[in-house]
Amino acid sequence: MEKEKSKFIVWVKTHKKELTVAGISATSLIAIILGINNKEFLMTKWDNLKSIVKSNAISNNAFLSNNQDVVAPKLTTSSNADSIAKRIYKTPFNVNLHIRNLAKGQHASPKKTQEASELGIILKAGQTIVDSYEKGKNAA
């Protein structure tokens, strides 16, 4: 049994190039067959993709963040220096109270530490709590 196993391993090593070509060819053939069989479906998806690319080109760097539509300003020109950090959210959303890890060497204020203990939250070193707030108010 061990002898057969070693023979097989030697055979695979000697035919490595042929096995690779056969694997790639088989995968390509299957992809072509699936593409031909699903041509109509793929064409509709391709048209949808084209329309998405067109709409993104029109809105200039649009992208999705937290399931919200966000339009980011173009960052390449120096005339937009004031608006680089701004994002225009199309629909506002709430951010709940949460714990935030602070940068090295920073610590929570005594007020936030007391607030956390009143809520039953135990803060570790280098952590603070952030109050709930609404994000995405058109801050253009």
KAJO-V739439 format. One record per backbone hydrogen bond with DSSP energy under -1.0 kcal/mol. NH is the residue of the N-H (numbers start at 0). CO is the residue of the C=O. E is the energy in kcal/mol with one decimal. If there is no record, write none. Layout:
nh co e
NH CO E
NH CO E
This chain:
nh co e
4 0 -2.0
5 1 -2.1
6 2 -2.0
7 3 -2.3
8 4 -2.1
9 5 -2.1
10 6 -2.4
11 7 -2.6
12 8 -2.3
13 9 -2.2
14 10 -1.7
18 14 -2.4
19 15 -2.1
20 16 -2.3
21 17 -2.5
22 18 -2.3
23 19 -2.5
24 20 -2.6
25 21 -2.5
26 22 -2.2
27 23 -2.5
28 24 -2.6
29 25 -2.3
30 26 -2.3
31 27 -2.4
32 28 -2.4
33 29 -2.6
34 30 -2.2
35 31 -2.4
36 32 -2.4
37 33 -1.7
38 35 -1.1
41 37 -2.6
42 38 -2.4
43 39 -1.9
44 40 -2.0
45 41 -2.4
46 42 -2.3
47 43 -2.2
48 44 -2.3
49 45 -2.2
50 46 -2.1
51 47 -2.0
52 48 -2.4
53 49 -2.3
54 50 -2.4
55 51 -2.3
56 52 -2.1
57 53 -2.0
58 54 -2.4
62 69 -2.3
64 67 -2.4
67 64 -1.8
69 62 -2.0
70 87 -1.6
71 60 -1.3
79 76 -1.0
80 77 -1.5
87 70 -1.7
89 68 -2.1
92 134 -2.9
94 132 -3.2
97 129 -1.8
99 127 -3.0
101 125 -3.5
105 102 -2.3
112 108 -2.4
113 109 -2.4
114 110 -2.5
115 111 -2.5
116 112 -2.1
117 113 -2.2
118 114 -1.3
119 116 -1.0
120 115 -3.1
126 123 -1.4
127 99 -2.0
129 97 -3.1
132 94 -2.1
134 92 -3.4
